[in-house]
């Protein structure tokens, strides 16, 4: 776009919008540096996992494993967090997947 061809009012409007955009980027950068966005994403994922646990009829332990998995934990991390073996984590996740499949088959 050739900005020289724009009238003064249009150039001022574009300048104002660019300034607002720059302010949004600065705010977003600060939020990312402070970890606010990441914390909010984790909170939302934990809520989704809780909702899914209730929806699929998971046991308390299955729900704990599912929540950690939804938060991006690897099997080994889940096992360490819950003080169980990786095999136990896999068993719980298999049960979760079976309950999910059963839920969708009956719906």
C-alpha positions as CSV (number, residue, x, y, z in Angstrom):
1,X,0.0,0.0,0.0
2,X,1.3,3.4,-0.9
3,X,0.8,5.6,2.3
4,X,1.8,8.8,0.4
5,X,-1.5,8.6,-1.5
6,X,-3.6,8.6,1.6
7,X,-5.2,11.7,2.9
8,X,-4.0,13.1,6.2
9,X,-7.0,11.8,8.2
10,X,-6.4,8.2,6.9
11,X,-2.6,8.5,7.8
12,X,-3.5,9.6,11.3
13,X,-6.0,6.8,11.7
14,X,-3.4,4.2,10.6
15,X,-0.9,5.8,12.9
16,X,-3.3,5.6,15.8
17,X,-4.1,1.9,15.1
18,X,-0.4,1.0,14.8
19,X,0.2,2.7,18.2
20,X,-2.7,0.7,19.8
21,X,-1.3,-2.5,18.2
22,X,2.1,-1.7,19.6
23,X,0.6,-1.2,23.1
24,X,-1.2,-4.6,22.8
25,X,2.0,-6.3,21.9
26,X,3.8,-4.8,24.8
27,X,1.1,-5.9,27.2
28,X,1.1,-9.4,25.7
29,X,4.8,-9.6,26.0
30,X,4.6,-8.6,29.7
31,X,1.9,-11.1,30.4
32,X,3.9,-13.8,28.7
33,X,7.0,-12.9,30.7
34,X,5.0,-12.9,34.0
35,X,3.6,-16.3,33.1
36,X,0.0,-15.0,33.4
37,X,-1.1,-16.5,30.0
38,X,0.5,-19.8,30.7
39,X,-1.1,-20.0,34.2
40,X,-4.5,-19.2,32.7
41,X,-4.1,-21.9,30.0
42,X,-3.2,-24.4,32.7
43,X,-6.2,-23.4,34.8
44,X,-8.5,-23.8,31.8
45,X,-7.0,-27.2,30.9
46,X,-7.5,-28.4,34.5
47,X,-11.1,-27.3,34.4
48,X,-11.7,-29.1,31.1
49,X,-10.1,-32.3,32.6
50,X,-12.4,-32.1,35.6
51,X,-15.4,-31.6,33.4
52,X,-14.4,-34.6,31.3
53,X,-13.8,-36.7,34.4
54,X,-17.3,-36.0,35.5
55,X,-18.7,-36.5,32.0
56,X,-17.0,-39.9,31.5
57,X,-17.5,-41.2,35.0
58,X,-13.8,-41.4,35.9
59,X,-12.6,-42.6,39.3
60,X,-10.8,-40.1,41.5
61,X,-7.4,-41.6,40.6
62,X,-8.2,-41.8,36.9
63,X,-9.3,-38.1,37.1
64,X,-6.0,-37.2,38.7
65,X,-4.0,-39.0,36.0
66,X,-6.2,-37.4,33.3
67,X,-5.7,-33.9,34.6
68,X,-2.0,-34.2,34.6
69,X,-2.0,-35.7,31.1
70,X,-4.2,-32.8,29.9
71,X,-1.7,-30.4,31.4
72,X,1.0,-31.9,29.2
73,X,2.7,-34.2,31.6
74,X,4.6,-37.2,30.2
75,X,3.9,-40.7,31.6
76,X,7.1,-40.6,33.7
77,X,6.2,-37.2,35.2
78,X,2.7,-38.3,36.1
79,X,4.1,-41.4,37.7
80,X,6.6,-39.3,39.8
81,X,3.9,-36.8,40.7
82,X,1.4,-39.5,41.9
83,X,4.1,-41.9,43.2
84,X,3.0,-44.8,41.0
85,X,4.7,-46.8,38.3
86,X,4.6,-45.8,34.6
87,X,2.7,-49.0,34.0
88,X,0.0,-47.9,36.5
89,X,-0.3,-44.5,34.7
90,X,-0.8,-46.4,31.4
91,X,-3.4,-48.6,32.9
92,X,-5.3,-45.6,34.2
93,X,-5.1,-43.8,30.9
94,X,-6.3,-46.9,29.0
95,X,-9.3,-47.0,31.4
96,X,-9.9,-43.3,30.7
97,X,-9.8,-43.9,26.9
98,X,-12.2,-46.9,27.2
99,X,-14.7,-44.8,29.2
100,X,-14.4,-42.0,26.6
101,X,-15.1,-44.4,23.8
102,X,-18.0,-46.0,25.6
103,X,-19.5,-42.5,26.3
104,X,-19.3,-41.5,22.6
105,X,-20.7,-44.9,21.5
106,X,-23.8,-44.5,23.7
107,X,-24.4,-40.9,22.8
